[in-house]
Amino acid sequence: MFPLRDENPTLHTSFATFLIIGINVAAWVFIQGLGFSPALAKSICHYGMIPGELLGRLPEGVRVPLGSGLACVLDGTPNWKSIITSMFMHGGWFHIIGNMWFLAVFGDNVEDAMGSVRFTAFYLLCGIAAAAAQAASNPASPIPMVGASGAIGGVMGAYAVLFPRAPVHLLVFIGFFFTRIVVPAFVVLGYWFLLQVLGGLPALEGTRGGVAFWAHIGGFLAGVILVKMFCRSDRVEGCRRKRGRTQALVRRMR
């Protein structure tokens, strides 16, 4: 299932969401070289979060193969800035496009409920929680973690709490066919979280790279926990009232 859009109008311009998307795209273009080597490999090595190095579990000189004959050579020094920088790096075109699409669909409404400054702080805290969860799942891992999906998981967790019944349009693939359905937000977000848990349990047994399931889980749970601290009740009620009026107008037009 892939979310196309939601029926949840906003009251304010989503400045922070647009800015975060812009920073990610700029990093992809100017730092990661649009995914071409060696810029992509260098960016992952320098800005990715490596749990084993961050927690002092790996000695100096460890080589981490990245494919195409490229590898990260660890110097054994914890790079604490990578907890933040890793949120703005990606591993490929589908990675960044998928992440930015999810952020665009769900981020505007969460920002609407918080305000731009609060939303930015919330987003970064969820990303930090995601990195912590991924590191805790395998403290000695030499695999760099990159991507905004942990922080975006937090946004999705907040959306599930704030707007559980907002209609979300999904593109559903059935073999070679696809169709479009509309379901409440809690269905698609709950299904997404279940997939992360099912993927995360087997991931605890290995050290191979791939999807950072525990970053997604940690980010989502952080969003669920932190949302009440960052949202503003007046904004949330305003958003819900506007959605109610919009839905009522649509029903009358039908």
Contacts in CASP RR format, 6 or more apart in sequence:
PFRMAT RR
TARGET T0000
AUTHOR 0000-0000-0000
METHOD contacts of the structure
MODEL  1
MFPLRDENPTLHTSFATFLIIGINVAAWVFIQGLGFSPALAKSICHYGMI
PGELLGRLPEGVRVPLGSGLACVLDGTPNWKSIITSMFMHGGWFHIIGNM
WFLAVFGDNVEDAMGSVRFTAFYLLCGIAAAAAQAASNPASPIPMVGASG
AIGGVMGAYAVLFPRAPVHLLVFIGFFFTRIVVPAFVVLGYWFLLQVLGG
LPALEGTRGGVAFWAHIGGFLAGVILVKMFCRSDRVEGCRRKRGRTQALV
RRMR
1 170 0 8 1.000
1 171 0 8 1.000
1 172 0 8 1.000
1 173 0 8 1.000
1 188 0 8 1.000
1 191 0 8 1.000
2 170 0 8 1.000
2 171 0 8 1.000
2 172 0 8 1.000
2 173 0 8 1.000
3 101 0 8 1.000
3 102 0 8 1.000
3 105 0 8 1.000
3 106 0 8 1.000
3 168 0 8 1.000
3 169 0 8 1.000
3 170 0 8 1.000
3 171 0 8 1.000
3 188 0 8 1.000
4 105 0 8 1.000
4 169 0 8 1.000
4 170 0 8 1.000
4 171 0 8 1.000
4 180 0 8 1.000
5 105 0 8 1.000
5 168 0 8 1.000
5 169 0 8 1.000
6 105 0 8 1.000
6 106 0 8 1.000
6 109 0 8 1.000
6 163 0 8 1.000
6 166 0 8 1.000
6 167 0 8 1.000
6 168 0 8 1.000
6 169 0 8 1.000
6 185 0 8 1.000
7 166 0 8 1.000
7 167 0 8 1.000
7 168 0 8 1.000
7 169 0 8 1.000
7 182 0 8 1.000
7 243 0 8 1.000
7 246 0 8 1.000
7 247 0 8 1.000
7 250 0 8 1.000
8 109 0 8 1.000
8 163 0 8 1.000
8 166 0 8 1.000
8 167 0 8 1.000
8 185 0 8 1.000
8 239 0 8 1.000
8 243 0 8 1.000
9 239 0 8 1.000
9 242 0 8 1.000
9 243 0 8 1.000
9 246 0 8 1.000
10 108 0 8 1.000
10 109 0 8 1.000
10 111 0 8 1.000
10 112 0 8 1.000
10 239 0 8 1.000
11 112 0 8 1.000
11 235 0 8 1.000
11 238 0 8 1.000
11 239 0 8 1.000
11 242 0 8 1.000
12 111 0 8 1.000
12 112 0 8 1.000
12 115 0 8 1.000
12 235 0 8 1.000
14 107 0 8 1.000
14 108 0 8 1.000
14 111 0 8 1.000
14 112 0 8 1.000
14 116 0 8 1.000
15 111 0 8 1.000
15 116 0 8 1.000
16 111 0 8 1.000
16 115 0 8 1.000
16 116 0 8 1.000
16 117 0 8 1.000
16 119 0 8 1.000
16 120 0 8 1.000
16 123 0 8 1.000
17 103 0 8 1.000
17 104 0 8 1.000
17 107 0 8 1.000
17 108 0 8 1.000
17 111 0 8 1.000
17 119 0 8 1.000
19 120 0 8 1.000
20 103 0 8 1.000
20 120 0 8 1.000
20 123 0 8 1.000
20 148 0 8 1.000
21 100 0 8 1.000
21 103 0 8 1.000
21 104 0 8 1.000
23 88 0 8 1.000
24 88 0 8 1.000
24 90 0 8 1.000
24 96 0 8 1.000
24 99 0 8 1.000
24 100 0 8 1.000
24 148 0 8 1.000
25 96 0 8 1.000
25 100 0 8 1.000
27 43 0 8 1.000
27 88 0 8 1.000
27 89 0 8 1.000
28 34 0 8 1.000
28 35 0 8 1.000
28 90 0 8 1.000
28 96 0 8 1.000
31 39 0 8 1.000
31 43 0 8 1.000
31 47 0 8 1.000
31 89 0 8 1.000
32 39 0 8 1.000
32 40 0 8 1.000
32 43 0 8 1.000
32 89 0 8 1.000
32 90 0 8 1.000
32 91 0 8 1.000
33 39 0 8 1.000
33 40 0 8 1.000
33 43 0 8 1.000
35 91 0 8 1.000
35 92 0 8 1.000
35 93 0 8 1.000
37 68 0 8 1.000
37 70 0 8 1.000
38 70 0 8 1.000
40 91 0 8 1.000
40 92 0 8 1.000
41 66 0 8 1.000
41 67 0 8 1.000
41 68 0 8 1.000
41 70 0 8 1.000
41 72 0 8 1.000
43 89 0 8 1.000
43 146 0 8 1.000
44 66 0 8 1.000
44 72 0 8 1.000
44 89 0 8 1.000
44 91 0 8 1.000
44 144 0 8 1.000
44 146 0 8 1.000
45 64 0 8 1.000
45 66 0 8 1.000
45 72 0 8 1.000
45 73 0 8 1.000
45 144 0 8 1.000
47 82 0 8 1.000
47 85 0 8 1.000
47 86 0 8 1.000
47 88 0 8 1.000
47 89 0 8 1.000
47 146 0 8 1.000
48 79 0 8 1.000
48 82 0 8 1.000
48 85 0 8 1.000
48 86 0 8 1.000
48 89 0 8 1.000
48 144 0 8 1.000
48 145 0 8 1.000
48 146 0 8 1.000
49 79 0 8 1.000
49 82 0 8 1.000
49 83 0 8 1.000
49 85 0 8 1.000
49 86 0 8 1.000
49 131 0 8 1.000
49 134 0 8 1.000
49 135 0 8 1.000
49 144 0 8 1.000
49 145 0 8 1.000
49 146 0 8 1.000
50 58 0 8 1.000
50 64 0 8 1.000
50 72 0 8 1.000
50 74 0 8 1.000
50 79 0 8 1.000
50 82 0 8 1.000
50 141 0 8 1.000
50 142 0 8 1.000
50 143 0 8 1.000
50 144 0 8 1.000
50 145 0 8 1.000
51 57 0 8 1.000
51 134 0 8 1.000
51 135 0 8 1.000
51 138 0 8 1.000
51 139 0 8 1.000
51 140 0 8 1.000
51 141 0 8 1.000
51 143 0 8 1.000
51 145 0 8 1.000
52 58 0 8 1.000
52 135 0 8 1.000
52 139 0 8 1.000
52 140 0 8 1.000
52 141 0 8 1.000
52 142 0 8 1.000
53 74 0 8 1.000
53 76 0 8 1.000
53 77 0 8 1.000
53 78 0 8 1.000
53 79 0 8 1.000
53 142 0 8 1.000
54 78 0 8 1.000
54 79 0 8 1.000
54 80 0 8 1.000
54 82 0 8 1.000
54 83 0 8 1.000
54 135 0 8 1.000
55 78 0 8 1.000
55 135 0 8 1.000
55 139 0 8 1.000
55 140 0 8 1.000
56 76 0 8 1.000
56 78 0 8 1.000
57 139 0 8 1.000
57 140 0 8 1.000
58 74 0 8 1.000
58 76 0 8 1.000
58 140 0 8 1.000
58 142 0 8 1.000
59 76 0 8 1.000
60 74 0 8 1.000
60 75 0 8 1.000
60 76 0 8 1.000
61 73 0 8 1.000
61 74 0 8 1.000
61 75 0 8 1.000
61 76 0 8 1.000
62 73 0 8 1.000
62 74 0 8 1.000
62 76 0 8 1.000
62 142 0 8 1.000
63 71 0 8 1.000
63 72 0 8 1.000
63 73 0 8 1.000
63 74 0 8 1.000
64 71 0 8 1.000
64 72 0 8 1.000
64 73 0 8 1.000
64 74 0 8 1.000
64 142 0 8 1.000
64 143 0 8 1.000
64 144 0 8 1.000
65 71 0 8 1.000
66 72 0 8 1.000
72 142 0 8 1.000
72 144 0 8 1.000
74 142 0 8 1.000
83 127 0 8 1.000
83 128 0 8 1.000
83 131 0 8 1.000
84 124 0 8 1.000
84 128 0 8 1.000
86 131 0 8 1.000
86 144 0 8 1.000
86 145 0 8 1.000
86 146 0 8 1.000
86 147 0 8 1.000
87 124 0 8 1.000
87 127 0 8 1.000
87 131 0 8 1.000
87 147 0 8 1.000
87 148 0 8 1.000
87 150 0 8 1.000
87 151 0 8 1.000
88 147 0 8 1.000
88 148 0 8 1.000
89 146 0 8 1.000
89 147 0 8 1.000
90 96 0 8 1.000
90 99 0 8 1.000
90 146 0 8 1.000
90 147 0 8 1.000
90 148 0 8 1.000
91 146 0 8 1.000
91 147 0 8 1.000
95 147 0 8 1.000
99 147 0 8 1.000
99 148 0 8 1.000
99 149 0 8 1.000
99 152 0 8 1.000
100 148 0 8 1.000
102 149 0 8 1.000
102 152 0 8 1.000
102 155 0 8 1.000
102 156 0 8 1.000
103 148 0 8 1.000
103 152 0 8 1.000
103 155 0 8 1.000
105 168 0 8 1.000
106 152 0 8 1.000
106 155 0 8 1.000
106 156 0 8 1.000
106 159 0 8 1.000
107 119 0 8 1.000
107 155 0 8 1.000
107 159 0 8 1.000
109 159 0 8 1.000
109 162 0 8 1.000
109 163 0 8 1.000
109 166 0 8 1.000
109 239 0 8 1.000
110 119 0 8 1.000
110 122 0 8 1.000
110 155 0 8 1.000
110 158 0 8 1.000
110 159 0 8 1.000
110 162 0 8 1.000
110 227 0 8 1.000
111 119 0 8 1.000
112 235 0 8 1.000
112 239 0 8 1.000
113 158 0 8 1.000
113 162 0 8 1.000
113 231 0 8 1.000
113 232 0 8 1.000
113 235 0 8 1.000
113 236 0 8 1.000
113 239 0 8 1.000
114 122 0 8 1.000
114 230 0 8 1.000
114 231 0 8 1.000
114 232 0 8 1.000
114 235 0 8 1.000
115 232 0 8 1.000
115 235 0 8 1.000
118 230 0 8 1.000
118 231 0 8 1.000
118 232 0 8 1.000
119 230 0 8 1.000
121 230 0 8 1.000
122 158 0 8 1.000
122 223 0 8 1.000
122 226 0 8 1.000
122 227 0 8 1.000
122 230 0 8 1.000
123 151 0 8 1.000
123 154 0 8 1.000
123 155 0 8 1.000
124 151 0 8 1.000
125 222 0 8 1.000
125 226 0 8 1.000
126 150 0 8 1.000
126 151 0 8 1.000
126 153 0 8 1.000
126 154 0 8 1.000
126 155 0 8 1.000
126 219 0 8 1.000
126 222 0 8 1.000
126 223 0 8 1.000
126 226 0 8 1.000
127 150 0 8 1.000
127 151 0 8 1.000
127 154 0 8 1.000
127 215 0 8 1.000
127 219 0 8 1.000
127 222 0 8 1.000
129 154 0 8 1.000
129 218 0 8 1.000
129 219 0 8 1.000
129 221 0 8 1.000
129 222 0 8 1.000
129 223 0 8 1.000
130 149 0 8 1.000
130 150 0 8 1.000
130 151 0 8 1.000
130 153 0 8 1.000
130 154 0 8 1.000
130 212 0 8 1.000
130 215 0 8 1.000
130 216 0 8 1.000
130 218 0 8 1.000
130 219 0 8 1.000
130 222 0 8 1.000
131 145 0 8 1.000
131 215 0 8 1.000
132 218 0 8 1.000
133 214 0 8 1.000
133 215 0 8 1.000
133 217 0 8 1.000
133 218 0 8 1.000
133 219 0 8 1.000
133 221 0 8 1.000
134 145 0 8 1.000
134 212 0 8 1.000
134 214 0 8 1.000
134 215 0 8 1.000
134 218 0 8 1.000
135 141 0 8 1.000
136 214 0 8 1.000
137 200 0 8 1.000
137 203 0 8 1.000
137 204 0 8 1.000
137 214 0 8 1.000
138 203 0 8 1.000
138 204 0 8 1.000
138 206 0 8 1.000
138 207 0 8 1.000
140 207 0 8 1.000
141 207 0 8 1.000
142 207 0 8 1.000
143 207 0 8 1.000
143 208 0 8 1.000
143 209 0 8 1.000
143 210 0 8 1.000
145 212 0 8 1.000
145 215 0 8 1.000
147 212 0 8 1.000
149 212 0 8 1.000
149 215 0 8 1.000
149 216 0 8 1.000
150 212 0 8 1.000
150 215 0 8 1.000
150 216 0 8 1.000
150 218 0 8 1.000
150 219 0 8 1.000
150 220 0 8 1.000
151 219 0 8 1.000
153 216 0 8 1.000
153 219 0 8 1.000
153 220 0 8 1.000
153 223 0 8 1.000
154 218 0 8 1.000
154 219 0 8 1.000
154 220 0 8 1.000
154 222 0 8 1.000
154 223 0 8 1.000
154 224 0 8 1.000
155 223 0 8 1.000
156 189 0 8 1.000
156 192 0 8 1.000
156 193 0 8 1.000
156 220 0 8 1.000
157 189 0 8 1.000
157 193 0 8 1.000
157 219 0 8 1.000
157 220 0 8 1.000
157 221 0 8 1.000
157 223 0 8 1.000
157 224 0 8 1.000
157 227 0 8 1.000
158 223 0 8 1.000
158 224 0 8 1.000
158 226 0 8 1.000
158 227 0 8 1.000
158 230 0 8 1.000
158 231 0 8 1.000
159 166 0 8 1.000
159 185 0 8 1.000
159 189 0 8 1.000
160 185 0 8 1.000
160 186 0 8 1.000
160 189 0 8 1.000
160 190 0 8 1.000
160 224 0 8 1.000
161 223 0 8 1.000
161 224 0 8 1.000
161 227 0 8 1.000
161 228 0 8 1.000
162 227 0 8 1.000
162 231 0 8 1.000
162 236 0 8 1.000
162 239 0 8 1.000
163 185 0 8 1.000
163 239 0 8 1.000
163 240 0 8 1.000
163 243 0 8 1.000
164 184 0 8 1.000
164 185 0 8 1.000
164 186 0 8 1.000
165 184 0 8 1.000
165 185 0 8 1.000
165 186 0 8 1.000
166 184 0 8 1.000
166 185 0 8 1.000
166 243 0 8 1.000
167 182 0 8 1.000
167 183 0 8 1.000
167 184 0 8 1.000
167 185 0 8 1.000
167 247 0 8 1.000
168 182 0 8 1.000
168 183 0 8 1.000
168 184 0 8 1.000
168 185 0 8 1.000
168 187 0 8 1.000
168 188 0 8 1.000
169 180 0 8 1.000
169 181 0 8 1.000
169 182 0 8 1.000
170 180 0 8 1.000
170 181 0 8 1.000
170 182 0 8 1.000
170 183 0 8 1.000
170 188 0 8 1.000
171 178 0 8 1.000
171 179 0 8 1.000
171 180 0 8 1.000
172 178 0 8 1.000
172 179 0 8 1.000
172 180 0 8 1.000
172 181 0 8 1.000
193 216 0 8 1.000
193 217 0 8 1.000
193 220 0 8 1.000
196 213 0 8 1.000
196 216 0 8 1.000
196 217 0 8 1.000
196 220 0 8 1.000
197 213 0 8 1.000
197 217 0 8 1.000
199 211 0 8 1.000
199 213 0 8 1.000
200 213 0 8 1.000
200 214 0 8 1.000
200 217 0 8 1.000
203 211 0 8 1.000
203 213 0 8 1.000
203 214 0 8 1.000
204 214 0 8 1.000
END
